[in-house]
Each structure stands twice: as structure tokens, then as C-alpha cells.
């Protein structure tokens, strides 16, 4: 079990970094000894190995002390960091040099040559360079890690914001429809209690579907059509013969995935801005099929002659649906509303995922 602040990755980086450095210096020393007047005896070879083994320990110890300091200070501004780091850095370089002289030369008699002030200063400068390089690498690694963490936090915040936005736009039952449905049920209670009970059951199913839409991003079209059927049955109780419905859905399209309540919003828009505003009513036609790896859902309905602009029949529900589609599919999905000779045509185009594509191919 590692101590706080000492992770396994840190230990491997420390051992790897200082180990590679010592191997490089060890190799340079062997080459130097071979091409100098020194004879590379077994004793001398052992002294060189022991010398760099000790240097590895000194480097690990000194850099770990720097790590403990940097871990606390690295987030400080430079003018506050330097007065703390520089004295510690110089002290660690001096300690490494003192240990090399005291232990290597005086205690173990691993000769450094005649140790005078010049050699001591050379050792100190070399150790300063090594530790300064270690600090640079440490700072670079810390910077990269922080940038990755910041990027991860940014992505998490973006996802959280998208999730919150999606939930705020997710399927809700229109309060005006709910008010009208309750009025219809109240009237039926005095005329036909069985129908009132059926209407109440369908309304409960519709409300349940709205709540479920906040929990799931996509559902099979066949489940969405069940919600649409509940909605249309309730509206037919209200409009009676004024509302007629025609559905043409292919079998493979029924298995495709759609956002919850997306089709219901199209049908509701058709009833609200079309059938409800025409005295003789009309027919809502719902078609769906799969072609070119896309699911196409088309809803058509008649319009009153007074309407000539698509903005007059595009309610909040459709705009919310467009925003939900952008969040879910980006530019791969489209919701288009067109008017032609007092006929409104809403077309919803959704991409199929690989599993849906395979299923559609199998069905064919």
C-alpha cells in the first residue's frame, strides 16, 4: 500500500527516470575508463556500479523531497512559488553532493580523485542541473495532467448541461390538452361511465409515457405508436366524427428507435392547428418507413384556409422536438414542416444505428 501522495505511477516514473539516467551515466563512465589510462579491473567496475547505485538512491530521495514541496506549492503564483522552491532545490543539490563526498569517498572509499573545492563545486553544479531537469519534467507532467483533468471536467459539464437541457425539453404532456381531456372525462361521467373510465385509463397511460420519456433517450416506434393511439383515442372522444385517422406503418419501421413523444408531438400539432380549427374536421395521416438507413415519419393534416405560413402551425412542441433532435443526433436528424394547398406535412427523419440497420436488412 502506497503512502498518501505516492502513487504507483509516480514510483514507476521515479525509478524509470533516475534508472535510465544512471544507466546512461554508467555507460559514459565505462567508455571513458576504456579510452583513458585507467585499467578496468573488477574492483574498479564494482566501484563504478556501486557509485551509480548510490547516486540512484540520492536522486530518488532528493527528488522525492522536491515532490513533497511541489505538491503543496505548484498551484501558487510564480512569485510565491520561487521563494519556496529555490532554497529547497539548492539545499537538495548540496545534500546530494555532500552525501557523494561523505559516503562514496570517505566511508566506502569509492575514489572520486582528490576531492578539492573545484571537484566539490563541479559535483554541486552537476546535481543542480540534474534536479533542475527533474523539476522541468515534473512541471510538464503536472501541466499535461491538469489540462487533461480540465478537459475531462469541461466535457462533464457540457454533458451535464446537455442532459439538463434535454430533460427540460423532454416529452411533457401539453397542459391545454390535459385540460381538454379532463373536461371530456367530466362530461362522459354523466353520459357514459364506461367511456369515462376508458378515457381516464388512456390519460393515465399518456401521463406515464410522458414521465418515462424523461428517463429514456429512445424507445421503439411501436411503443411510441401506442402513446399516439392513446392520445388520438382521447381526442376522438372530444372531436367525435370530426377527427379521422389513417396509419400506414411498415413492420421494420415499428422496430426502429425514436425519441419518446416525438411522434406524439407531430400528431398533437396536426390536431391542434388543423383538425381543431376546421369546422368539418379532417383526416390525420401517419406514415412511416425505412429507406437508405434512415427512418422517415410523415404526418399530414388539412389546415384552415386562413393559414398560409408554416410558423402559424409550428408550436412550442415542435421547436422543443427540433432541439431534442439536435442534442441526440446532431445534424443527422431533421424535422421539416411544409404547407401546400392547405395541407400541412411534417416530416421527421432519423438515422438508424447499426443494430437497427442489421434488423432492417434481415427483415428485407
N, C-alpha and C positions, 0 to 999 in steps of 0.2 A: 504494500500500500504506500503510495507516494504521499509526501507531506503537502500541505496547502501551498499552492503556487509552484509546485514541482510536478509537472505533468510528464507523462511518458514521452510525448513528442519532444518536450524540452530536453529531457535526458538524452534522447537519441540524437538530437541536433547538437547538443553539447559534446557528447562523446564522438560523434561523427566529425564535427568541425575541428575540434582540437586534435583528434586522432589523425585526420588527414594532414593537418599542419605539421604534426610531429613526424609523420612518415616522410613528408617532403623534406623537412629539415634534416632528418636522419639520412635520407638518401644523398642529400647535398654534402653532408659531413663525410659519408663514405667515399664519395667521388673525390672530395678534397684531400682526404687522407691517402687515397691511392695515387694521386698525382702530386703529392708533396713528398718530402723526405721521410715522412713517418712510415714505419713498417706496421701494417695492420695485423697485429698479433691478436690472439684470442682474448687476452686481458684487455687490450685497448678496445676491441669490438664490444666486449661486455660493458666496459665503462661508457661507451657511446650509447648503447642500448639503455643502460640504467639512467644515464643523464637525461635522455629524452622521455623516458618513462616518468621520471620525477617532474620534468617540465610539463608533461601532460597533467599531472596532479596539481601543480602550481597554477596552471592556466585554468583548469576546471574550478578550483577554489576561488581564485581571484575574480573570474568572470561571474561566478555564482553570487558573490557579494555585490558585484555591479548589477546583476539581475534583480536582487532584492531591493536595491535602491531605485533602479529604473522602474520597477513595477509600481512603486509608490509615486514616483515623480514624473513619469513620462508624459502625463497629461497636462503638466504645468506649462505655462508660457516659457519661452526660451530664457528670458531674463531672470526667471525664478529657478529654472532647471539648472543652468550652468553653475551658479554659486554652490549648488549641492553636489552636482556630478563631477565637476573638475577636481576638487580636492580628493574625492573618493577614488577617482580614476588615477590620479598621480600617486596616491598612497598605495593602491594595489600594485602599480608598476614597481614602486620602490620595494614593497614587500616581496614580490616575486624575485627581484634582483638580490635582495638580502638573503632570501632562502637559498638561491642558487649558489651564493658565495659561502654561506654558513654551512649548509648541509652538503652540497655537492663537493666543494673544495676542501673545507676544513674538517668535516666529520667523516665523510665517506672517501675522501682523498681522490675524488674524480677530478683530475687535473684540469684546470682552466688556463694553465700557464701561470705566470707570475701575475697575481691579482694586484693591480695598482689602480690609481684613481681613473686612469683612462679606460681600462677594461671595465671597471665598475660603471662608469658613465655610459660606455657602449652598451652594456647589458641593460641599463635603465632605459636608454633610448629605444633599443630593440623591443623591450617589453611594453613601452608606451605605444609603439607602432602596432604591436600585436593586439593590445587591448583596445586601442582606438579603432582598429579594423573590426574587432568584435562588436563594439558599440554601434558602428555603422550598419553591420549586418543585422544586429538586434533591432535597430530602428527601422530598417527596411522591412523586416518580417512583421514587426508590430504595425507598420503603416499598411501593409498588404492585408493583414488580418482585420484591421479596423475598417478598411474600405469594404472588405467582403461582408463584415458584420453590418455596416451601414447599408450596403446594397440589399442584404437579406431583410433588414428592418424596413427599408423602403418598399420592398416587394410585399412584405407582410402588411404594411399599412395600406398599400394600393389594393391588395386582395381584400383586406377588411373593409376598405371604403367601397369597393365594388360590391362586396357582399351586402353591406348596409344599403347601398343604392338599389341593388337587386331586390332586397326584401321590401324596401319602400315602394318599389314599382310592381312587386309581385301581385299575383292574382287576388283581387278583392271583389266581393260581390257589390255591384252598384247599389248605393243606398236608395236611389229612386226606384230601381227595380224591386228592391226589398220592400219598400213602402207600398208599391202597387200590388205585389204578391200578397202581402198581409191583408190589404183591403179586399182582394179577391177571395182569400180564405175566409175572411169575416163574412162576406156576402154568401159564400157557399154554405157556411154553417147553418144558415136559416133555410136554405133551399135544398141542399144535397149533402148530408153529413159524410157520406161515403167519399164523395168527391173532395170535400174539405179535408178529410183525413189523408187522402191520396196526395192532395196538393201540399199538405204540411210535411208529409214524408219526403216528397221531391224537393221541397225547400230546404229541409234538413240535410239532404244529400248534397245539395248545391253549396250550402254553407260549409259543410265538411270538406268538400272539394277545394273551396277557397282557402281553408286553413291548411290543408295538405299541400297546396301549391306553394306555401312559404317554406316547406321542408324539403321539397324535391325540385331539382332543376328541370328534369324531363320525365314525361310519362308516355306510355304507348298511346297512339292516336285512338285506339278502340276505347281506352278509359276516358279520354277527353270527349269522345263522342257520347259516352254515357252521361257526362255532365251536360253536354249540349242538349241531349234529349230531355233531361230533367228541366232545363231552362225553357225549352220550346213547349213542353207539355204545360208548364205553368202559364206561359204567355198565351197558349191556345185556349186555356180556361178563361183568360181575360178577353182576348180578341175574338174567340169562337171562330166562325167561318171566315173572318177577315184574314186570318193567318193560315197560309198553306205552306207545306214544307216538302221539299224533294231532296233526297240524299243519294249520291252516286259515288260510292267509296270502293276502291279496288281492295282485294283481300291483302295484297302485300303492303298497301298503304296503311292498313289498320295496325300493322305491327311496328310501323315507324315511330320514332320518338319525337315529341313536340313539347314545348314549354306548357306547364299547366295553365289552363284557362285561356290560352292564346286563341284557339278556335272559338271558344265561347264568346270572347270579346268581339270577334268578327261578326258572329251571328247576332249578338246583342246590338251591335251598331246598326246592322241591317234592319232589325225590328224597330229600334228606337227612332232612326232617322228616315226609315222607309215606310214600313207597314203601318206604324202608329200614326203617321201623318197623311195617310191616304184613306179617304172615306170608305172605298170599296175594298181596301186591303190589297193583298197581293201574295206572291209566292216567293219564298226564300229557297234558293237552290244552293246546296252544298256539294261540291265535287272535290275529290282528292285522288291523286295517282302519283306513281313514281316514274321518273324519266331522267336519264343522264345523271344518275346518282344524286338526284335531288327529289325531295318531297314537295309537291305542289298542292296547295289547298286553295280553292276558289269559292268565294261566296258572292252570289249575285242577288239583287233585290230591286224592285221598282222604287222610283222616287216621285214625290210630288212635282208637278211641272214648275213650281216656283223655285226649285233648287237648280242652279246651273254651275255651282262651284264646288269642288271636292272639299274645300275647307269647311263648308257648311255641314258636311256629314261626317267629318273626321273628329270624333270626340276625344276626350282625355284618355279613354281606354286604349284607343289605337296608338296614340302618341306614347303612352307608357309601354305598350307592346313593342313598339319600334326600339325604344331604349333598352328594354329587356333583351331583345334580339341582338343588339349591338354588344351588350355585355356578355352574352352567351356565345355568339358565333362570329362577332366582328363583322367583316364585310361579306361573309359567306351567306348571310341570310338577308331576306328582303321582304318588306311589306308594302305593297303598292295598292293605291285606291284610285280607280278611274271612273269617270262618268261618261255615258254615251247614250243619247236618246232616252233620257230619264231612267236609265238603268245604271245602278252602281255595281262595280265589280271590284271586290277586294281580293288580292292575290297574295298568299303567303308562301314564300319559297324557302325551304330549309335544307341544309346539307345533310346527307346520310353519313353516319360513321361507318367504319369498316365492317362491324358486325351486322349492321342493317343492310349494307350493300351485299354481303355474302348471302344473307337471308333472301333478299330480293332476287338475286341471281338463281338461288336454289328454287324459289317459287316459280321462276320463269321456266 
